[in-house]
Amino acid sequence: IKDFFCPESLLLDSHYIKRYIKQNFGFLKKYKEQNMNKKSIIGGGAGELTNLDMDIATAHKTNTNFWDTIGSEFLGATALPYYGSFVTEEKLQLFGDVTNKKLLEIGCGNGHSLKYIIEKGAAELWGTDISPMQLERTKEFLASNEMDANLICAPMEREGGIPKQYFDYVYSVYAIGWTTDLNQTFCNISSYLKKDGIFIFSWSHPIHKCVAVENEELIFRNSYFDEGWYSVAMADKEIMLSNRKLSTYVNALAANGFVIEQMVEETDEDLLNPNLTDDFSKKAKQLPVTFVIQARKLE
């Protein structure tokens, strides 16, 4: 089973997930038994969610277990040059020239984004992830390409021995949304960056989780203002996530010394196949499914 599937892999609505699993893994029956078709994954739909009171230790344990076991098989991986569905670094050019620069990736997953940056001429690469097994995959993947990076296993809310005021860039592709403490995460990232350092991250656009396709029309099913935590059952595992408004990300950046230089919500029409008629593609044609922010550390 390949770890890297497609740029849509972390934005899947329930219909897309069912087709993906049926085509690639052959356990749709088990998937249905677990009522996955009623759930919404990482902002990917507007289905039924199980709300819950969030405990940080429980969230870390639950999500680590998911990524250590079936995470890559269920959700694949989104990695540079893709920031998410229909948004690419090749089009946006947010990094610019990274030759001889020092970069840190938050939530490096299986290492594909690290490889992309190494090939751009970076001088030094670091990566963090909450999952020991994901980091093992990263080591194996980079080694198979005769590459290397400094890897740290730790939640992004904890510093974990990462050097301070050291990096020219910190970036994160579809990982920031897993944090249990957004403000602390942005505070940590600010401390890792040099003055005028750049922070780039992407995640599912919060409006995406609110809208469903019914009878060929887009309708609101969930409140945009609900920032509660929820769980999603996936086979015999579970993930825990939080909804956040776009303003929550913007305000947390401002509170930690960042100024936003670019925010991207647009769908790249060159990547959106007009012949696709699934619900996910219908939504992507009318509302943002991914957002990307480039911010600069002021002090």
N, C-alpha and C positions, 0 to 999 in steps of 0.2 A: 504494500500500500504506500503510495507516495505521499509525502508530508505536504508538498506544495500543490494546491489544487487550482485555485482561481481567485481573482480579485474579489469576487462576490462572496467568498466562503465565510466571512464573518458578518455578512449582512443578510443572511438568508431568511426569507419568510417561510412559513410552514410548508407551502407547496413546493418551493424550491428545495428545501431540505429533504422532503420525501423522495423527490426525483433523484437527487444527488446520491442518497444512500442506496436507493434501488439500483442505480447504474453502477455504483462503485464498490459496494460492500455486501450486497445480497442479504441484509437482515432487516428489510422493511417490515416484516411481520413483527419482529421483536420491537421495532420502533413504534409501530402502531399500538402494540400491547401496553407500551409505556405512555400512551396518549401524547406523544410528541407533537402530533398534528394539532393539538389544542394550545400549544405553547408558543411564545414569542421569544426568539433568540437574539440577544444583543441588539435590540432595537429593530429587529428584522421584520416585525409584523405588528399586528394590533390584536393579538389573541389573548387568551386567558392566562393570567399570571398568578402565582401563589405569593401574596404579600407576606412579609415577615419582619420581625424585629432583628436588626443586624447586630451581631457580635463579631468583633474584629477577628478574634482567634478562630472562631468557627468558620468565618468567611475564608480566611487564609487556608485553613485545613481542607475545607470543601473544594475550593478552586485548585489548590495544589494537587489534590488527589485526582481531580478531573484531568488536569494537564499531564500528570504523570502516567495516566492510564489510557483513556480513550479520546483525549482532547483533540489531538491532531487528526485522528480518524473521523471524528464527527464534524469538526469545524475547519479542517484543513489549516491553511496559514495564509495570511495576507502579508506580503513583503514587498519592499522596494524592488522595482520602480513603481509598484502600485501602492497608493495610500489607502485604498479601499475600492469600492466599485466605481468604475468610470472616472477615476482621478489618478493621474500618474505624475511622477517626478519628471519624466521625460518631457511632459508638456509644461509643467509649472516651473521647473528649474529653481526650486526654493533653496537648494544647497549651494548653488554656484560652484566655484572651484574649491575642492576640499584637499587639494594637493598639500601634503605635509602637515595637515591639520590633525588634531586629536579629537576623537568623537566617542560618545557614549550612547549606547542604545538601551532604552528602558523597555523591558519585555522583549528580549531578543528571540524568543521562541526557538526555532530550529536553525537559525543562522543565515537565512537567505538574504536578509537585509544587510547583515554584516559583510557578506561576500560582495554584494553590490557596491557598498561603500569602499571596501578594500580595492576593488577594481577601478575605483575613481582616483586612487592615488593617495588615500589617507595615510598619515604617518603612524598613527596608533589607534587601535580600536579596543573598546571595552563594551561588555554587554552584561546586563543583569536579567534575571528571571526568577520567578517564585518556584519554578518546577525543576528539581534536580534532573529528571529524565529529559526535559527539553534541553537543558544545558549539555547533557551527554550527546544528544542528537546534534547539537550545535558543534561540539568538539569533533565528532565523527565527520560531519558534513564539511567543516572547514579543513580538517586534516586531509580529506579525500581530494580537496582542491589545493593542497599544499599552502594553506593559509592558517593564521592563528589570531586569537584575540584573548584579552584578559576577561575572564568570565567570573561573575559573582552570583551566588544563589542567595537571594534575599527578596522580601517584599519591597516594592518601590517606596513604601511609606517609611522604611528604615534605611539608614545611610549605608550600612554594610561594608564600611571600609573603603568607600569610593573617594579618591582624592578631591580636595576642595580647590575651587578656583583654578582648575586644571584644563578644562575642555573648551575647545572652540565651538563645538556643537554638542547638544544633547538632542536626541530624536526618539520618537516612539511611534510605531505603526500599529494602530489598533490594539493598544495595550493600556493606555492611560485610564480608560473607562473601567478597568478592573480594580482600581484603587479603592481602598476603604476609607481613605482620608485625602481628599483632593488637595486641600490647602497644604498639608504636610508634604505631600508629594511634590508640589510646585516649589515649596520652600527648599526641599532637598535639592531639586534640580537647579534652582538658582544658585545654591552654594557650590555646586560642581562646576559651574560655568565661570569662565573669565569675564571680566568687564567687557561689555559689548558682545558677549557670546550669544549664539543663536539657539533657540529651542523650537523644534518643529514636531508637531504631533497630529495624528488623525484619529477619528473615532466615528461611530455611527451618529448621524445627525439626529438630535433629539426629536425633531418633528416626525421622523420616520416611524418611530414606535407608536405614534398616535393615530396613524391613518391605515385603514384597511381598504382592500378592493372588494366591493360587493356589487354584483349585477353590473359589472363594467364601469362602476363609479367609485370614486374615492370618497370615503366617509370617515369622520372622526370617531374613534372607538375608545381612546384613552385620553386622559387629561395631560396636556403639555406641562402643567404645573406640578404634577405628582412626581416628587423626587424620592419616593419610598424605595426600600429594598425589596427584591423579589427573588424567588428561586425558580429554577427550571429543571425538571427531571429529564435526563438524557440517558436512555437505556437504564443501566443499574447505577448511574452516577447522577450528580446534581451540580449545578453551578449557582452562585449567588452574585447578583449584580444590583447596581443602583441606577435609577433614572436621574439624569441631571439636565437642567435647562442650559441652553447655550450661554446665557448670561452668567451662570454659575462658573463655567470655565473662564469666561472673560474676567470676571471680578476676582477670581482666585489668582489669575495671572497678575493683575494689577496690584493686588495685595502683597505679592512677592517680588515686586521690583521689575516686572516685565512690561514692555510696551509692544502692542501688537503691530506688526508691519504688514502682514497680509492675512486675510481670512478667506478661504475658498469654500464655496458651497455649490458651485456650478457643476453640473454633469458635463463631462467631456463628450460632446456629440459624436466625435470620431470613434468613440469606444462603445457607444450605445447603438446596437444593431436595431434598425427600424423594423426588422421582421420579427423580433422577439415579441411574443404576446403573453408571456407569463405575468403574474401579478407583480412580481418584483420589478420587472422592466417597465410595466405600466406606471408604477409609482415613480421610478427614476426619471421618467420623461416629464413629470409634472412637479416634483418636489425633490429637494436634496436628500440623498441617502447617506452621504459622507460629508464630513467637514474636516478641513485642514487648517491649522493655525501656525504661522511663523511669527515668533516673538523674539525680542532682543532684551537681554539683561542690561539695565541702565547703569547699575553701580557695581 
